[in-house]
């Protein structure tokens, strides 16, 4: 039986949303955890931090592993481990046991993003990969606001939330195994990525190190600074700004058309430039709702563009490693952003908005300069629109 790759992509998209939700879903649960476990706010802050640290370390571990073993098997085992670790939180009755389970969750969850993206690149024809990548990019990005809104609306304790999530992970593990095509896609006549790489070629540093580190640095810094500003200015509503930034995330689905016409580097570079405009506007005191919309629009183009660039410009033998490195630097920027924002807020909030914007603008220029890969990369023939 021939399985449709799009059924597989859809299941991976839903799974990706729920995996990345682990980063954000715990945030609305913090007041309840503080009350139930009798811990301080500082201790509670280590609960999401423990997951984030383990998640980042896991990228470094699982990226090389995914290039050496069967990727479907690794994906299944990682999701099964995540389901188990998530389920164990239901019986974690102490602060330290909860912290330990969050570390296990982070390590297991780290096996998913790079492995899933690399596996999708194997199973979907290259001409269709921009759309598949945009679907996954939208799932990863939309998880931040939607997971927090859903968990807050449900009002359930952490044990109940994690119990349901463990069940979903278990069901999706089965769904991924059943839906995954057993044959690879025929990679012919693809559009949108000049000189696709083979073998052990890695993308330029601008694509999988420099640019990714600025994307979520801008997004998280912006919302962290708005949160700080709201304490002194009651007219600033951080929740309204987050909601205003959600609809522009749908621009993820415009990214495939830009990528097919101009290539992934132009897509990502354009997104970073738009994000930089949003941050610059905030630094100049322009309406923060407008800035939130611009910033989200830029991120919505930058993320699928960067994923496509790393995917197309990495040889299959190192693709998962390159994607894991990209994801590590993406979330490294996000992890450092709150500390960065707090330090600069004490100096001047305008500087806090301006510096990440300048970093994104610089990364945009560096990435645009790499839009044409050298001709000696032993292409798999992915012609650009101009070729």
N, C-alpha and C positions, 0 to 999 in steps of 0.2 A: 504494500500500500504506500503510495506517494503522499507524504504529508506536505501541506502548504506551509512555506516559510513564514507567511504572514500570521498564521495562527500561532506559531512559535514566537514571533516578534511581539504579538499582542500579550501573550502570557508573560513574556520577559518584561514587558512594559509595566504590567500590573505588579509583578514581583519587585521590580526596581523601585516603584513607588513605595511599597511597604518596607523594603529593606532600608532605604534612605530615611524613611519616616522614623526609624529608631533614633536618629540623631535629634530630631525635633519633637517627637511625640512626648518625650519625658518632661519637657519644659513646663507645660500646663499642670503636670502632676506634682511638681515640686512642693507647693504649699501643703498638699495632703500628705506627702512623704515626711515633711518636717514635723507635722502634727502627729502622725501615726508612730514614727520611730523616735520622736523626742530628740531630734538632732538640730544643730544650728544651721542657719542659711549657708554658712561657709562650707560645712560638711555636705550639705545637700548639693552644692555646686559641683562637688567632685563626682557626683553620680553621672551627669552627662559628660563631664570631662574624662572620666574613666573609659567610657565608651569611645569617645573621640580619639583618645590616645591609642587605644588598642586598634581602632579602625585604621588609623594612619600607619601604625607599625605593620598591620596585616597586609597593606598594599605592597610593602617592600618584600614581604614573605611570599605572597601568593602570585605576584606578577611573574617572577621567573618560573615558579612551579607550573603555572598554567601554560607556559611554552614548552614544557617537557612531558606533561601527562595529557590524558584524554580530557578535553575541556568540559564535555558534558558530564563526565563522571565527577570532576572536581566541583562543578556547579551543583550537582545533586547532593554530594556529600556536604558541601558548605551550607546549603539551605537546610539540610537535615540537622546539622549541628546548630544552626541558628534557631530552628524550631525547638530543639531540645533545651538550649540555653535560655530561650525566651520562656518556655514552659516552666523551667525551674524557678523563675522569679516569683511564680505563684506561691512557692513554699519558702521563699527567702524572707525570714521574719526578723532578721537583724540587719543593721546598717552594713556590716562588713560582708555578710553573705550577699546582700544586694549589690554591693560594689564589685564583688568577685564575679557575679553573674553578668554584670554589665561589661566587664572586661572580656569574658567569654563571648558575649554577644558581639562585641566590636570585632574581635578576631574572626569569628565565623562570618559576619556580615561583609568583611573586607574581601572575602573570596568571590563576592558576587560581581561588582561593577566591571572590573577589567576582564574577567573571565567571560561574562555575558556579552560584552561588546565584541570581544575577539571571536566568540562563537557565532554571534550574529553575522560578523563579517565573512565567516566561512559558509554560512547557510543561505545568505541572501545574495543574489547577483549584484555585482558592483554598481550597475546602473541604478539599482533600487536602494542601494545602501544609504544615500543621503536622507531619504524619507524614513527608513528604519532607524537611523541614528537620531533624527529629529524627534521621533516618537519616544525613544529612550531618554533623550535630553529633556523633553517636556516632563516625563515621569519624574526624573530626578529633581528638576527645579520646582515643579508644582507641589512636590511632597512637603517642602518647607512650610508654606502657608496653610495648605489644606489639612495636613496631619494635625497641626496645632489647633486649627478651628474645629476639626472633628472630635478630637479628644476633649477639648474644652467643653464642647456642646454636650457630649455624652455624660460628663461628670462622674465617670466611674473611677474606682481606686486603681492603683497600678497593677494589682494582681489580676483584676478582671480584664484590663486593657491588654496586658501581656498574654493572658490566657487566650483571648480571641486572636491575637496576632500569631501566637504559636500554632493555632489551628489553621489559620490562613497560610502560613509558611509550609505546613505539612501538605496541605491540599495543592498548593502551587508547585511543590517539589514533584508531586505526581504528574501534574499538568505539564510541566516542562519536559519531563521524561517522555510522556506520551506524544507531545506535539512536536518535539525536535525532529527535523528531517534527518534521516540516517545518511543521506547522500549530501555531498557538498554542492554548492551552487556552481554553475558554469560561469566563470569570470571572463566574459567577453564584452568587447565594445562598450565599456563603461564610459560614463560622461561625468566630468566635473573634477577630476583629480589628475593633474598633469604628471606624467611619469610615475605611476604607482610603483612602489618598491617591491622587491622580492627578497628572499633569503634573509639575511641578518641586518639589513639596512635599518637604521634608526632615523626618525624625523629630526629636523633641526631643533636646537634648544629653545628657540623662540616658540615653537609649537607645543612642546610637552613639558617645559619647565618655566620659562619666563612669563608667557601670556597666561597660563592657568593660575599662577600665583596671584595675579591681579584681579581676576574676575570676581570671586567671592569676597576678596578683600574689600572691593568697592561696595558690594551689596550689603555685606554684614556690617561694615563700618558705617554706612549710611544709616541703617536702621538702629544701630547702637547709639550713634550720635543723636538721632531724633528722639530716642528714648531718654537720653540725658537732658536734651533741650526741653522735653515735655515737663520735666520736674520744675522748671522755672517759668514755662510758658504754657498755661492751660489750653491755649488755642491749638496747640500741636497734639494731634491724636495719633500715636504710633500705630494703633490697630487699623485706623482708616488709611494710613499710608501703606500698610502691608496689603490691604485689600485693593487699593488703587493700583498696586504693582502686580496684581495677579493677572488681569486680562492681557497685558502686553506679553506675558509668557507664551501666549498662543502664537506669537511670531516665530516660535520654534518651527512651525509648519511652513513658514515662508523660506526658511533656511535652505531646504532642498532645491528650490528653484534658483536661488542665488548661487548655490554650490554648483549646480549643473551648468549654469551659464558662465560663471567667473572662476570657479574653483573654491575649495574650502578655506584657503588662506584669506581670500578677499572677504568671504562671509564672516570669519572670525574677526578679522581686522576691522571691518565695518562695525560689528557689534561692540568691540572694545572702544571704538571712537565714539559711538552713541552713548555708551556708559560713561565715558570720560566727560561728555557734554553734560550729562545729568549731574555728575559730581561737581563739575565746574559751576553749573547753575546754582547748586546748593551753596557753594562757597561764596557766591555773589549775592546770596540772600533772596533768590528767586523762589516763587511758591514751591513748597516742598512736595505737594501732590504732583505737580508737573515733573519735578526732579525724580520722584519715585517711578513715574510712568516711563520716563526716558531711560532710567537706569535698568529697569526690568526689561525694557525692549532691547537694550544693548546686550544684556546677559542672555536673553532668549536667542539672539543670533550668535553670540560668541561661543556658547557652550556646544551646540551641535556643529558649528564650524570647526572648533578645535578638535572635537572627537573625530570628525571626518578627516581632518588633516593628519592627525596621529594615526588613524586607521589606514588611510590610503598611502601614507608615506612610510609605514613600517612594514618590513618583511614579515611574513607569517611566522617565521621562527622566533621573532622577538616582539610580536604585536602585543601580546598580553602584558609583557614587561613594560613596553612603552606606554600602554594605556594605564597601567598601574602607577607608573611614575607621574603621568599627567594627573591622575586622580589624587595622588598624594599631595602634589603641589597645589591643586585646586582647593583641597580641604585644609592644607597648611595655611593658605591665605585666609580661609574662613576662621580657623582656630585662633590665629593671631590677631584678627580684626578687633574683637572686643577689647583686648588689652591696649592695642594701638589707639582705638577710639577714645578710651578712658584717659590715656595719657595726654592726647592732643586736645581733648575737651577742656582739660584743666588749663591749657595754654590759650587756645583759641579754636572754637568749633570750625571756623572757616578754614583753618589750616588742616583740620581733620578731614574735611570734605575734599580739599584741593589736592593733597598729596597722593591719595589713592587714585584720583582722577588723572594726575600727571603720570603716575606709574602705568595706568591703563593706556594712556595716549602713547607713551613710549613703547609699550609692548605692541600696540597696534602698528606702529611704524616698523618695528623689528619684524613682526610677522608678515606685513605686506612685502617686505624686502625678500622674503623667502617664497613668494607665491609661485615662482618657477623653479622647480628642482633641477639639479644638474642632470645633464643628459646621460651620465654614466651610471645611472641607478638601475640599469637592466630592467627597463619598464615592462609592466604587464599590459601595456597599451590602455591607458585611460586618457583619451584625448581631451584637451580643453576646448572651449568654444572657439578659440582663435586658431586652433591647429587644423 
